[in-house]
């Protein structure tokens, strides 16, 4: 099947599954509130972004498996969402599905590739190849554990997890994979495989060139922000977290397209700087209220008003200082440009290889001036 036809078929399946999920959730008024439906809409939104990014990468770099992984991730979770929505609707309207147990049994194992693909992305990003041959056992081990978990989840007897239906395909021999040591071991091995995949990003970054490091920075920045937001799940709610997850496919798009790669340092510095500003102002505001409530007899309202004015007054000075400090840390190349050039000039004294000189000049130019493109013409 041609690449475009395959991409189109996968996109159509993803869109159709997402549409089924949204329609089914929207029609389940009996047990779903508006917020639940909006959370489903947010999930569909960031999965759609994943699908679009995956299709873009496939069409422009069909040999790079990263695009296929992005599209597969979106496809798996959209199918799971459609199945979950249909089961929820069937619970509210019994008899809608002929065999809800079969549907529940079929979609339950999808969590395995849905989670495992994250490890594969970390292991193969950005060029679709392993950092080195030493990581082949991690790749094959992760794939093997995923396959075993899918099979054992599919044929696990008894009630389907988180469902009130029995698995019609359950096999008694697989019962030990429920809550017994074999099942727990497989889950632990899956987590270990993803952790090692994350470690491969650090290994790849240390050996990468300038462009690949920038690509990895985009992914790592988005992943860290998403992880921090997930940690605040019970504070800010699912809806906001689902939308923040959209940063991951967006970062992959910037990295794979190599568009505005050098803006990552500015993106990171601004994110860290404004996070620091918010934290500092929150402390100033809380401290001012605490002090003024004990000094002013007029009550809490005057203390709150005065504290607000103090925060407004110190906002710009705090913001400017935070931006300067963070920029010096994340954009060191801008501050050390002269030192980099001097080091390159010093190395030229003992260098006679033309190719290495050209490569070094490109690296220095890229690091210090951050151009959109670099070209070298030599005359022999």
N, C-alpha and C positions, 0 to 999 in steps of 0.2 A: 504494500500500500504506500503511495507517495506520501512524503512528509506532510504536505499541506492538507491532504485528505485526512490523515491520521489526526493532525492537530484540530482540524475542524470537527471531526467526530467526537473527540474528547471534550472540546469546548461545548458542543451542543449537549452532550451528556451532562456536563457540569451545570450548565444553565438550566436544563430541564429538571435536574435533581433539586437545584436551589429553588426553582419555581414551585415544585411540588411541596418542598419543605415550608416555604412561606405561606402558600395557600392553605395547607393543612393546619399550620399553627394558627393562622388568622381565623380559621373556621372553628377552632376549638375554644369557644368562649366560655365553656362550662368550667374549665379548670385552669385556663391560662389567663393571666392578667396582661395588661398592655405592656408593662415593663418586660415580661417574658418574651413577648412577641418582638419587641424592639431589640432585645438581646440577640434573638435569632436573626433579625435583619442585619445587625452589626456583624455577626459571624459570616453571613452570606456575603457581606460587602468586602471584608478583607480576604475571604476565599476567592472572590471574583478578581481582586487585584492580583492574588497569587497566580490565578489561571492566565490572566492577561500577560503578566510578566513571563510566565513559563512559555506561552505561545510566542512572545516576542523573541526570547532567547533561542527557541527551537528554530524559528524561521530564519534568524540571522546567523546562528551557529548550530546547525543541526547535529554536528558531531559532538557537541558538549552536552553531557547528560544532565547538567544542572537544570536546564530548561525542562526536560522531561520530568525530573523530580519535582519541580515546582508545580507543574500541571498535574502530576499524579497526586501530590499532596492535596490540592484543591478538589480533585475528582473524588478521592477517598472520603474526605470529610463532607462533601456535598451529598454523596450517596448516603452516608451515615445520617446526615441531617434529615434527608427525605424519609428514610426508614423510621427514624425516631419520631418525626412529625406524624407519620401515618399511624404508628403505634399509639401515640398520645391521642390522636383523633379517635382511634378505635376504642380506647379506654373510655372516652367521653360518649361514644356512640357505639355500644357493643354490637357486634355482628357486621360491622363495615368490612372487615377483612375476613376472608375465608379461613386463613390459617395464620393468625398473628404469631404463633410460636415459631413457625418456620422463618418468617421475616425477621423476628428478633434474633434467632440463631444465626442467620446469615449476616446481619449487620454488626452483631456484637464483635466478631474478630477484626473488624475494620480499624479498631483503635490501635492494633499492632502496627500495620504499615503507616497509619496516621502519625504515630509517635516515632517509629523507626526511620521514616524518611528524613526526619530532622537530623538524626545522626549521620545519615548518608550525605545530606547536604553539607554538613560541617566537614565531613571527611573529604569530599570531592570539590568543594568550592575553592577557587572560581573557574578553574580550567577543566573540570570534569575528570581529573586524574588524581591518583593518590599522591601525597607528598613525597613518598618513596616506596620502594618495594617492601620495606619493613612493616608497612601498614596493611599489607594484604591479609594477614591473619585477622586483624580487626574487622576488615570489610567482610570477609567470608564468615567470620564468627557472628557478626551482627545479622547478616542475611540468614544464617542457619537458625539462630535463635528466633528471628521473626517468623520463619517458616514453621518452626515447631510450635510457637505460641498460637499462630493462626489455626493450625490443625487441631491442637488440643482444645482451643476455645470453641471451635466449630462443633466438636463432637463431645463436649463436656455434658454429662447427663444431669438431669434435675432442672431446677428453675434457672432460666437465663438471668445473668447478673443484672440487677437493677430493673428487672421486668417481673411481671406477675404471670408469666406464661412458662410452660415447660418446653424444653428443647426436644422436638420430635426426632432429631438426628442423634440424640445422646447415646453414647456407648459406655457401658459400665466399666470397661477396661480403662477409660480415661478419667475415672472419678478421682484418682490420686492427684490429678493436675488441678483440682479445684482449690482446696485450701491446704493441701499437703506439701511436703518439702519439694517434690519435683516442680510443682507449679510456681512456688515461691522462688526456687532456684532460677527458673527461666526468666521471671520478671527481674530478678537481681542482675542476671547476665545481660538483659536488655538495657537496663540502666547503666551498667558498667560499660557496655559497648558505646552508648551515647556519650558517656563521660570521656572515654578514650578518644572518641571522634572530636569532642570539643578540645581535648588536649592537642590533637593533630593541628588545629588552627594555630596554636602557639608555635608548634614546631615549624609549620609552613611559613609563618610570619618571620621567624628568625632567619630563614634561608631565602626569603623572597626578595625580588628586586623592588624598585620604587613603585611601579604601577601595581604589581600584585599586592604590595603592602597597603596601598591606598584602597584597593578593592576589599581586602580583608578588614580594613578599618571601618568601611561602610557597614559591613555585615555585623561586626562586633559591636559597633555603637548602637545599631538598631536592636540587636539581641539583648544588650545590657539594659537599655531603656525598657524594652518589653518585659524583661525579667523583673526589674524593679517595680514596674506597674502591676505585674502579676502578684508581687508580694503585698501590694496595697489592695488586693482584690476585695477584701471584706470591708475596706474603708470607703473606696470610691465606687464600687459596684461593677458588675460584669460588663455593662454597656460601654463604659469608657475604656476598659481594658481591651475589649474586643477590637475597638477602633484603633487603639495604640498598636496592636499587633500588625496593623497595616504597614507600619514602618519597616518590617522585615522584608516583604516583597518589594517595597519601594527602594530600599537600600540595595537589594539584589539588582534591581533595574538600573540604578545609577552605576553600580559596579560593573555589570556585564556590558552595558552600553559604553562604559568609559567616558561618560559625559559629566563634566564638572567634578572629576575625581578629586581635584585638589581642594574643593570646598569642604571636604570631610573634616579637616582640621578646624576650619571656621565653625562648622556645625557642632563639633564636639565642644569646642571652647565656649561657644555661645550657650549650649545646653548646660554645661557645668557652671558657667558664670551666673546664669539666671537662676539656676537651682540654688547656688550659694547666696545670691541676693535675696531670694525668697526666704531661705532659712534665717539669714541675718535679720531681715526685717520682721520676721515672725518673732524672733527672740526680743528684738527691740520693742515691738508692740506689746508683747506679753509682760516684759519687764516694766515698761512705762505704766501699763494699767495697774500692775501690782504696787508700784511705788505711789502713783497718784491716788489710788483708792485709800491709801493710808494717810496721805497728806491733805487731800481735799475733803471738806465736809459736805460738799454739795451732792454727793452720791455718785453712783456708777456712771451715769450718762455724761457728766463732765469729764470724768477720767477717760472714758472711751473716746470722746471728741478730741481731747488734748493728745491722747496717744496716737490717734489717726493723723493729726497735724504733724506730730514729731516724725512719723513714718514718711509722710509726704515730703518733709523738709530734708530728710537724710537719704531719700531714694536715689537721686542723681549722683551725689558723691559716692555712695556705696556701689552703685552700678558701675561708674567709671573706674573705680579702683579695682573692683572684682574683674572687670573685663581686661584691664592691663595685666593683672597678676596671672590670670588664666591664659591669656594669649602668650605670655612669656614661656609658659610651661608647654602648651600644645603646639605652638608655632615657633619652636626654637630656630628653625631654619631661617626664618626671616630676620632673627636677631643675630644669627651666627653666619650670615652669608659671607662676610669678609673672611672669616676664619676658614670656611669651607674652600673658598677660592684660593686662599694662601696654601692650604694643604695640598690642593691639586697642583698648584704651580711648583711646590716643593717636590712632589712626586715626579714631575716631568724631567727633572735633572737626570734621573737614572733609568728613564723609560725609553725604549727604542722601538717597541712594537706599535705600529700605526693603529691597528685595530683596537688595542687596549687604550691608546690615547684618545681615540674617537669615542669609545665607550665611556671612558672616564669623564670626558668633556660633556657628553650627553647627560650623565648622571648629575654632574655638578650644576649644569644649566637647569635641569629639571628640579633639583632640590632647592636651589636658591631663587630662581625666577618664576617657577611654576607656570610655564607656558602651556597653551593648549596643544601645541605640536612642536616637535623638534626635527629639523632636517639637517643633514650634513652632506656637503659636496666636497669631494677630495680630488685632487689632480695628481696624477702620477707622472 
